[in-house]
Amino acid sequence: MSSDEFDYGKDERLPSRDVTQGAEKAPHRAMFRAMGFDDDDLSSPMIGVPNPAADITPCNVHLDDVADAAIDGTDAAGGMPIEFGTITISDAISMGTEGMKASLISRELIADSVELVSFGERMDGLVTVAGCDKNLPGMMMAAIRTDLPSVFLYGGSIMPGEHEGRDVTIVNVFEGVGSYSTGEMDADELDELERHSCPGAGSCGGMFTANTMASISEALGLAPLGSASPPAEDDERYAVARRAGELAVEVVEENRRPSDILSRESFENAIAIQTAIGGSTNGVLHLLALAREAGIDLEIADFDEISRRTPKIADLAPGGSRVMNDLHEIGGVPVVIRRLLEADLIHGDAMTVTGRTIAEELAVLEDDGLPGDDEIDADFLYSVDDPKEEEGAIKILSGNLAPDGAVLKVTGDDEFYHQGPARIFEDEEDAMAYVQEGHLESGDVIVIRNEGPKGGPGMREMLGVTAAVVGAGHEDDVALITDGRFSGGTRGPMIGHVAPEAFVGGPIGLIADGDEITVDIPERTLAVDIDDAELEARREGWDQPDPVYDGGVLAKFGRDFSSASDGAVTNPGVKRDE
């Protein structure tokens, strides 16, 4: 339906009629007029533009400009754009501090705040703008929860920095801290690395959490194909934003909602992309949460099943050295989707926000100049027949230490097997001190517990300590397990999301220093070498710790979070029939 055929005044589906139509709404219109809106605006679909722009992270510092481009597109297409703000937390800045407990909570608050404003102010549709890691799932959760016609808009990633003739990212700086602690890097080199790793605006450049979730947004169909990869400060990013604004008016006119787009197949496509590109383990947590919001059955075991049949074909940081911009230069996420589609590893008939299927959208992009496979010469992109790894990067482990599962992203040896003594730490800080003070020994299994969704609360990411382990030269001979999370930049045998978590009596809370832990990736096993009777005896002597906080937002979300194996959600969503 074209805009000139769309009769806003007669479309009773639109919530904004509640505040713009009829004589009794004169006071409401008066408020809009005070903000500069005119008759044309008030007779147009009202498109909300939630914007988490902030000066607290380079991921979001430029989002006002991105949102402005989306607003221009909405206005040009005949919509009434209304921008409103929401929060963000800089994961990289809060990393390794108590403040990191706020990160996952921010996902929930973003979703809640966008839902509240959209509901309270009677929005007809949304362009959800996102930058830093938790912005992306938070905005997608809000779109799903409101089920308003919506377009997801990523702010784009930072360009790599340069140090000693090589590309570097923020992860190199975290690992540099570990190298400095062992004397392998001096203070001057660490200072130079710090000063050159982040050259401007945008989310962290590797296939870390933000870029993983941006890629997933395309595979889910909530964002147009090709929209994830243009860099933050590139003209293409602003063209993508303008198009998102235009498309937002179209999806309102066509009444094209997230519930019309999302399906079990959409989520299988998202997992296939995540595993094929070596995406962040956080993608597991967030996809489970999105599925809960959508009322679609998705279990943690599904990730392992799909990863087993989906090869890893993109070698990007942190496992490789290339970043999102390198993928963009050869066509972006669509070139990966196409290779998977041609191998029947993607559901080509899954719907997208454009109203076309994945397969149809790829055909449109090819007509518009997407490079063919025979035109792509990239040493970091492999074919399905001759992949980087035969299986995808995401592995789900289970066993008597993780009855409800644990998550690992393989960035090294796919056949990794490790057995060693547990070194138990009740929080991240104590583990970090242990590593930095040089106590770590080859063969150790670092166990960090009481960092889960409830126990943390907030399930902190632990890039600081994992990077310190790698920087100290123990990428391949030390394992780390936790009921917390890892950054998308983490590499090495680091197993997170162990469930049930220690705070609710999970086995990770019952093991002791020196217990033998086995990590067996081929067998998907995470186990402790004690029998069921001993575990049960320890459970009988276990007392639940007191909550870390007894008031405020952290206490509230500590009570509300579900298990990591369920996406650590606070909103269970509504089960729907497909």
N, C-alpha and C positions, 0 to 999 in steps of 0.2 A: 504494500500500500504506500503510495507516494504521499509526501507531506500535503500536497494540495488536495488530496482526496480524504485526508484525515480530518474529521470534524471533532475537534477536542470537546467542544461544548456539549455534544450529544453522547459522548462516550462515558457511560456510567461506570465503567471499570476503574476509572482513574481516581485514586484517592485524593488528588489535589482539588477536585471539585468541591470537596468538603470545606475548603478555605478560600475558594476563588469564585464560585458561581452563586448567583442569586442575590437579591437585595439584602437579605439578612447577613450576608458575608461582607457588607461594606466595611465594617471595622477591620476585618482581616485584610482586605485589599488595601485599606489605608496604611496598615503596617508595611505591606510590601512596597507601596508607593514611596514611603519614607526612605527606602533603600534604593530608589531609582528605577524600580520596575514599572513598566507601562502597560497599556491595554494589550499590546501584542504579546508581551510576556505572560500576562494573566490569562490569555486565551491559548496558551501553549502547554505542552506536557512539561511538568516540573521534574527536572533531572538533578538529583543530588550528586554533589562531587565531594565526598569525604576525603580530606587531605591531611595526612600526618606530617606535613612539613615541619621541620625543627632544625635548630642550630646545634643539636647535641650529637649529630652523626652525619658523616659525609653521605651516607645512604639516602638521607632525606633533605639535605640542605638545599637542594635544587627543586624540590617538588612543587613549590609555588609556581615555578615556570612551567613545569609539566602540566600541572592542573590548569594553568591559564590557557595552554594550548588546547586542552580538552574542552574547556569552557568556550573557547572561540569556535570549536567544531560543533558543539551543542547549539550554540546561538545561531550559527550559520545554517544549521539543519532545521531550524524552526523550533527549538526547544527553549525552555526557561531554566538555565543552569543556576543552581544554588550551591555555593561552596560552603562547607563547614569543616571544622577541625576535629581531629582526634589525636591520641597520644602516640608516642613511640618510645622505645627503649633501645639504646645503642648496645647491642650485644658485645661488640668488640671492646667498648669502653668499660662496660660493667663486668667483663670476663675476669674470673679469678677473684672477684670481690663478693661480699655479701649481697651487693646490689643485683647480681646476676639472678637472684631468686625472683626478681620482678619480671624477667624476660617472658617466660611462658604465660604468666598472669596477664601480661600486656596483650597477648593474642586474644584472650577472653574479653578483656576490657575494650579492645578495638571492636570486636564483633558486637558486644553489648551496646557500645555507644553509637555505632552506625545503625544498629537496629532501632535504638530508642529515638534517634533523631528522625530517621526515615519514617517510623511509625507516628511519632508525635507531630511532625510537620507535614505529613501526608504526601510524601514523595511518590512520584509515578515511576521513576526508574533511577538507576545509579550508574555513575562511572567511579569505580572504586580504585583509588590511587594508592600505590604501595611502594615502599622503599626497603627498609631494613627487614631482617628475617621474619619476625613475627607479624609484621604488617600484612604480608602476603596471605598466609592462611587466615588471619583475622578478618581481612576484607572479603575473602572468598566465603568464609563462614557466614558473614553478615549477609552477603548476597543470597546464599542458599537459604538462610533462616527467614529472611523477609520474603523471599521468592518474588522480588521485584525484577522486572526486566533490567538486566545489568550487563556492563562490560567491565572486565578486569583490566587495569592499566598499571603496568610495572614501570618504575622510574628509571630502570636501566642500571648497568654496572659500571664501576670505575675502570679506567684504563690501568694496565699494569705499570708499576714503577720500574725503574732501572737501577741496578746496583752492580758495579763491576762487570758491565757488559751483558748482564742477564736480566730477564724480566723477573720482578719480585712482587709479592702480595703481602698483605698484613700477616699471613700465616708464617712467612719467612721471618718476620720480626719476632713472633711468639717463639718459633724454634730457635731463633738467635739468642733468646734469653737462656734457653737450655744450654746452648753451646758456650755462652759466656760463663755460666755457672761451673762448667768443667774446665774452663781455661782455653777452649778451642777457638774462641773468638774474643778479641780484646775490646775494651770499652769504646775505642775510636771507631772500630768497624761496626759495632752495634749501633752507635750513634749515627753513622752514615746510613745504615740500613733503615733505621727509624725515620730519617729525614727524607728518604727517597721512595718509600714503599707505597705511599698513598698520594698520587699526584693531583687529585681533584675530587669532584663530586661523583657519587654513585655507590652502589652496593659492592661488597667485596667481589673481586673479579673472577675468581675461580669457580668451579662447579661446587660451590659451598651452598648453604641453605637458601639464600635469596635466589640465586640463579637456578637452583634445583626446583624451587617452588614456581618460579616464572616459567620454566620449561614445562612443568606439570600443568600450569594453567592453560597452556596451548593444548596439551594432550587431553585434558578434561573437557575442552571445548568452551571454557569460560572466557578465554581471550582469543583473539584472532591468531591464526598461524602466522609466524614470522614476527610477532610483536615482542618476544622476550629478549632478543639478542642485541638490538641497537644500543650502543653505549649511552650512558647518562647525558653526556655533553655533546652528543652528535645531533646533527640536524634531523637524521632519520628518527630519533627518539621523539622529537616534537611533531613530526609527521604522523607517527604512530598515535601520539596523544590526541592530535586533532581528529584523526580518523575514529578514535574511540568515542569522542564526543558526538560525532556524526552518527556513528552506529548506535549509540545509546538512544537517540531519537527513533531510529528505525525499529529497535527491539521493543520500544514502548508501543509504537504504532502497530506492530505485528503481534503484540502481546506474547513475545518470545521470552520465556522465563527460565531460570535455572532448572526448575523441575521438568521443563520440556527438553533440556539439553543433557542433563546428567542421567546416567544409567550404570548398571553394573559394568557394562562394556567400557564406559568412559573411565571408570576407576581402574580397570584392567589395563587400558591404554596408558594411564598415568604411571602405573607401576612399571610397565614395560619401558617407558622412557626413563624413569628414575634409575632402573637397573642397568639399562644400556649405556647411559652416560656417566655412570659412577656417581650418582647423586647422593646427597646428604642423607644420613640416617634419620634426620629430623623429618624427612619426607614421609617416613613410615608413620610417625606420630601424627603429623598433620593430615595425611590422607585418611587415617582412621577417624580423626575428628570431623573432617569434611563429610565422610560417609555417614557418620552418626547424625550430623545436621541434616543430611539429605534423606535419612531413613533408608539407606541402601546397605544391605548386608556386605560387610567386608571384615575379614578377620586377619590377625597378624600372620597366620600360616599362609594366607594367600600370597603374601609378598615372596615367601620362599618358593612357593610353587611356580610363580611367574618368573622369578629370577632364575630358576633352574632351566627354564626353556628359552630364556632371552639372553643372548650373548652380550657381553660388554663390547661395544664397538667404538666408543669415544674415549680417548685417553686424555682426560682433562685434570687439572689440579683439583684436589691435592695428590691424587695418585700419579698424575702426569704433570707436565710443566705448562701446558697450554691453558688459556683462559677463555671466558665467554666471548671476548672480542674476536679471538681466532676462529671460533665457531661461526660467529656472525659473518666474517669475511668470506666464508664458503657457502653461505645461505641460511645459517641459523638452525634452529631446532627442526624446521621442516625437512631438512636433508636427512636427519636421523629418523624422523617419523617415516619418511618415504622408504628408506631401506628396511625398516621393520615391517611396513605395510606390504612391500613386495615379497617378504618372506612369510607372510600370513601371521605375523606376530603382533599386529595392530588390527583392531576392528575398524575397517575403513568406512563402515556405515554409521558410526557413532556421530551424533549431531554436534554442531558447533554453534557459537553465538551468532554467526553470520547467516544462519538458516540453511547452510550447506553442510554436507557430511565432511568428515576428515578427507576422504578420497576426492570429493568434489572440490574441496578447498585447495588441496594440493594441485589439482589440475589448473585451477585459476592462477595459482602462484607460478606454475610452470609457464603459462601463457604470458605472465607478467615479467618473466625473466629469471625465475629461480634456476640456478645452474643444474644441468643434468649430471648424473653420476659420472659420465665420461668426461665431464669438464672439471671435476673436482680432483685436485692433486694436493692432498693433505696427509702428512705423516701421522696425524693423531686421530684420523677417522678411518675405521676399518670396515670391511664388508661383513655381512652376516656369515658368509661362507668361510671367511678367513678372519675371525674376530681377534680382538686383543685378548679376550678371555672367553672360553666356551660358555661360561655362565655369567649372569649378571652380577653386579657388585654387592647387592644386598643379600645378606644371609640371616636367617632366623634360627637361632640356636635354642635348644631346650635340654632339659635333664633335671636331675634332682636339685640343682642350684637355681634353675629358672623354669619352674613348672609351667608358667604362663608365657614363657618366651623371653628372648633377649635379642638385641639387634646388633649386627656388625656390618660395616662396609669394608670390603676387601680392597686394600690399596697396594697389596704386595702379593705374597704367595697364596694362591688359591687352595693349596693343599696344606695349609698351615696346621701344625699340631704342636701343642705345648702342654707340658705338665710341670708344675712347680709349686713351691710353698706359697700359701697366702700370706700377704702382708696387709693387715687389717687397719683401716683408717675410718674414723667415724665422720669425717668431713673432708672436703677438698683441701683445705688449708694445711692440715697435718700431712697429707700425702705430698703436697707441693714442697713443704719443708724437707721431707724425707728425701725427695729427689734432688733438690738443690743443695742439700748438705752432703751429697755424694754417697748415700747409704745404699743406693740401688745396686742390686747384683744381677748378673745374667741368670735367667731362669725364674726370677721372681714373678709372682702374680699379685699386682697391686689391687686391693679391694677397697673401694670407696663406697660407703653405704650411708643410709639416712639422708640421701640427696634426691629421693624420689618425689613424685608430685605432691604427696601428702607430707612426707618426712622432711623435705627440704625447708619449708615447702617450695614448690616451684620448679624442681627438677633442673638444677643448674647445668649449663654447658661447661665443659672442662677443657677447653682448648689450651689454657695455660699449663696445666699439669701434663696433658698428653703431648703437647709440643715440647715441654721440658724433657720428657722421657726420650722423645725422638732426638732432640738437640743434644742430649747427653750420650747419644750413640747406641740407644737400646731399642731401635725401631723393630727389630726382628727377634729379639731374644727375651723380651719382657712383655707380658700381657697385662691388661688393665681391665677390670670389670667394675661396673657401678649400676646402681638403680637410678642414677642421674642420666644426663644426656651428654652428647658430644657436639661440638661445632661441626658444621659441614666441612671445615678446614682440617679436621683431625685425620691423621693417617696412622697406619700401624694396626696391630691386633688389639683394638680397643672395643670392648663389648659393653653396650649400654642398654638402658630401658629394662634392666633385669626385673622380672615380675614373677610373683608379688614382691613389692619393695620391702625393705627392712622394717619400716615403720608400722606395717600392718602384720608383721610376723613372718614375712617371706624367708626362705632358707638363707638368703644372703645375710640376713641379720643374725643367723645362728652359727655361722662358721667362726673358727678361731684361728689365731695366728699359727702358722705352720701346717694347717690342713692342706692336703694335696689337692690342687685344682687342675682339672683337665679341660683344655679348649681344643676341640677337634672339629675343624671346619668341614672336611669331607663328610663326616658323620653328623654334622650339625648338633654337636653335643657340648654342653657346658655343665660340668658335674664336679662334685666334691667327693673325695674318697672316704666317705663315712656311710654307714648303713642306715636304713630307715629307722631302726630302733634307737640309734644314737641321736639322729636328728630329732626324733620325737621326744627323747629325754631332754634334749637341750631346749626344745620348744616349751616343755612344761616348766622349765626354770627361767623362761624369758618373761620380762615385763615390758609392756609398750612404753617407749620413752614419752616424756611429757612433750607437748607441742613446743616448738621453738618460740613461737609468738602466741600471746594470749589476747591480742587485740589488733585492730587495724586490718588492712586489706590482705596482708599475708596470712593472718589467722583465718580470715573468711575463706580464702581460696584453698588453704590447706585443708579445711573441712570439706570443701566442695569437689575437689579434683577426684576423678576416677583413676583407675589404673592406667599405666602407660600402655598396657596391652589393649586398652580400649580407646587410646588416643588422648588420655589425660583430659577428658572433656568435663565441663561443668554444666553443659546443657545436653541432655540426652537426645534431643530431637524427637521427631515423630516418625514412627515406622510407617512406611508407605507401601502400597501394593503396586507392583510394576505390571 
